[in-house]
Amino acid sequence: MQSTVFITGGTGLVGADIIRRLLRDDSVERVIALVRGSKQTALPRLVDSVQKLESAPLEVRMLEKLTVVCGDVTQAHFGWPQQDWLACARRVTHIIHSAADVRFHLPLEDARRVNVGGTRIMLAFAEQAADAGSLRHFAYISTAYVCGDRGGVILEEGDVCLPRFTNSYEQSKWECEQLVREAFADLPATIFRPSIIVGDARTGRTNAFKALYMPLRFIARNLLGGVVPPGDAPLDVVPVDYVSRAVCHVLLSCKGAGHTLHLTAGAARSSSAAEIAVRARLAAGLPGVPDPLPQNASARRDSAGAQVLASFAPYMTCRRDFDDTNTRAALAGSGITVPAFRNYLDVIIGFCLETGWGKRLPQAA
Ligand SMILES: NC(=O)c1ccc[n+]([C@@H]2O[C@H](COP(=O)([O-])OP(=O)(O)OC[C@H]3O[C@@H](n4cnc5c(N)ncnc54)[C@H](OP(=O)(O)O)[C@@H]3O)[C@@H](O)[C@H]2O)c1
């Protein structure tokens, strides 16, 4: 049965990697991507984000399957006339809501406006598709860090107590999950919780150098001086190709409805921040142990690096292990497995060096 997939966040890392997979999937007839901006800018921006993850130019037959629609997830009906919104909902068989504001420290009301407000609007859209009888599955991309500062084994389901959040991003994503969970009664929906996402494990490709790339950049460029990443707790990192393959497989096979799935590596496949720092330095051709910067060398750089590390400290110091029982059940027989970060960290750093940390990424033709 052919599918029409509607996706938000396609210009981001996760959304773009999902789109390039969907465009190659013969069971997918059309991919409709909601992108902010004007008709002139939305399509090139989306194609550019997807192209950056590809080693060769996107094929015409792939691009022919793609429809870009302009809109904003915080606007009622995406800012469209209601009849257009309803007509689109009636065509859609699968929905992936990946758009979010991922900045950690926005004022809570701003994080809520995009993340919670956007999720509410996407659920209303999904309900229209369900009422029309077209919807088969709704995927919400959450984060494993809705667990806040909880340590120990983090289960996919059954944690009912409100965590203490480390930042407004985590709290807004937790609130989104509550909305999606309430909708489980009416919608075939799945919550996906990735941990920290980096580029493709085989190629190192990424279209953005945010999140973990920020401390990695300081480390691999020897800009941290004597500042050492704190803690020996396992830092859970997953490559984007694992996330996108898992989401596409579960979504299109309509498994996992009514469940939450951890897209995480688990403690055994994770390294501590200190181990990651040593490996990143070696991969960048530096000695494993940093030489302290000379006293007079850029206190400013030191403090910028320390600030970046400080915003990641809660993730580096809390000892936890994400359980992924639901995910393993949903992926059984698919051949999709998560690698240990230590096994592809060199590939990730290699791509960063090759592209000058994003300065020399290929552009869409
Ligand atoms: N990256 C990670 O390490 C990580 C880890 C766990 C979970 N996640 C989750 O995975 C999802 C995708 O993350 P990502 O890393 O791909 O994020 P990203 O690269 O920052 O991309 C965010 C996407 O959301 C879109 N967006 C933001 N506000 C929007 C709005 N009002 N209307 C429409 N689109 C809007 C952005 O569009 P513009 O191009 O117009 O800005 C962009 O396409 C998010 O839900 C995030 O919480 C990410």
The ligand as a Tripos MOL2 file, in Angstrom:
@<TRIPOS>MOLECULE
LIG
   48    52     1     0     0
SMALL
NO_CHARGES

@<TRIPOS>ATOM
      1 N1         19.7940   16.8460   17.6870 N.am      1 LIG1
      2 C1         19.7350   16.1460   18.8070 C.2       1 LIG1
      3 O1         20.7740   15.8340   19.4290 O.2       1 LIG1
      4 C2         18.3870   15.6630   19.3200 C.ar      1 LIG1
      5 C3         18.3870   14.7400   20.3740 C.ar      1 LIG1
      6 C4         17.1820   14.2490   20.8480 C.ar      1 LIG1
      7 C5         16.0030   14.6740   20.2960 C.ar      1 LIG1
      8 N2         16.0210   15.5800   19.2840 N.ar      1 LIG1
      9 C6         14.7150   16.0000   18.7300 C.3       1 LIG1
     10 O2         14.7250   15.7030   17.3410 O.3       1 LIG1
     11 C7         13.9510   16.6720   16.6350 C.3       1 LIG1
     12 C8         14.7710   17.2360   15.5170 C.3       1 LIG1
     13 O3         15.9560   17.8050   16.0540 O.3       1 LIG1
     14 P1         17.0930   18.3830   15.0980 P.3       1 LIG1
     15 O4         18.3960   18.1640   15.7560 O.co2     1 LIG1
     16 O5         16.8610   17.9010   13.7110 O.co2     1 LIG1
     17 O6         16.7490   19.9330   15.2130 O.3       1 LIG1
     18 P2         17.2380   21.1330   14.3000 P.3       1 LIG1
     19 O7         18.3560   20.6990   13.4170 O.co2     1 LIG1
     20 O8         17.4220   22.3150   15.1990 O.co2     1 LIG1
     21 O9         15.9560   21.3950   13.3880 O.3       1 LIG1
     22 C9         14.7770   21.9160   13.9160 C.3       1 LIG1
     23 C10        13.7540   21.9150   12.8130 C.3       1 LIG1
     24 O10        12.5130   22.4300   13.3290 O.3       1 LIG1
     25 C11        12.0580   23.4440   12.4250 C.3       1 LIG1
     26 N3         11.2080   24.4050   13.1310 N.ar      1 LIG1
     27 C12        11.4960   25.0630   14.2630 C.ar      1 LIG1
     28 N4         10.4720   25.8650   14.5690 N.ar      1 LIG1
     29 C13         9.5180   25.6850   13.6190 C.ar      1 LIG1
     30 C14         8.2250   26.2410   13.3830 C.ar      1 LIG1
     31 N5          7.6970   27.1670   14.2030 N.pl3     1 LIG1
     32 N6          7.5180   25.8170   12.2960 N.ar      1 LIG1
     33 C15         8.0470   24.8970   11.4490 C.ar      1 LIG1
     34 N7          9.2770   24.3470   11.6100 N.ar      1 LIG1
     35 C16         9.9800   24.7480   12.6860 C.ar      1 LIG1
     36 C17        13.3350   24.0760   11.9100 C.3       1 LIG1
     37 O11        13.0490   24.8180   10.7690 O.3       1 LIG1
     38 P3         13.9370   26.1000   10.3120 P.3       1 LIG1
     39 O12        14.9620   25.5590    9.3550 O.co2     1 LIG1
     40 O13        12.9620   26.9930    9.6440 O.co2     1 LIG1
     41 O14        14.5390   26.7090   11.5420 O.co2     1 LIG1
     42 C18        14.1480   22.8120   11.6360 C.3       1 LIG1
     43 O15        13.7100   22.1990   10.4560 O.3       1 LIG1
     44 C19        13.5120   17.7080   17.6550 C.3       1 LIG1
     45 O16        12.1800   17.4590   18.0170 O.3       1 LIG1
     46 C20        14.4430   17.4890   18.8290 C.3       1 LIG1
     47 O17        13.8120   17.8300   20.0560 O.3       1 LIG1
     48 C21        17.1830   16.0840   18.7700 C.ar      1 LIG1
@<TRIPOS>BOND
     1     1     2 1
     2     2     3 2
     3     2     4 1
     4     4     5 ar
     5     4    48 ar
     6     5     6 ar
     7     6     7 ar
     8     7     8 ar
     9     8     9 1
    10     8    48 ar
    11     9    10 1
    12     9    46 1
    13    10    11 1
    14    11    12 1
    15    11    44 1
    16    12    13 1
    17    13    14 1
    18    14    15 2
    19    14    16 1
    20    14    17 1
    21    17    18 1
    22    18    19 2
    23    18    20 1
    24    18    21 1
    25    21    22 1
    26    22    23 1
    27    23    24 1
    28    23    42 1
    29    24    25 1
    30    25    26 1
    31    25    36 1
    32    26    27 ar
    33    26    35 ar
    34    27    28 ar
    35    28    29 ar
    36    29    30 ar
    37    29    35 ar
    38    30    31 1
    39    30    32 ar
    40    32    33 ar
    41    33    34 ar
    42    34    35 ar
    43    36    37 1
    44    36    42 1
    45    37    38 1
    46    38    39 2
    47    38    40 1
    48    38    41 1
    49    42    43 1
    50    44    45 1
    51    44    46 1
    52    46    47 1
@<TRIPOS>SUBSTRUCTURE
     1 LIG1         1 GROUP 0 **** ****
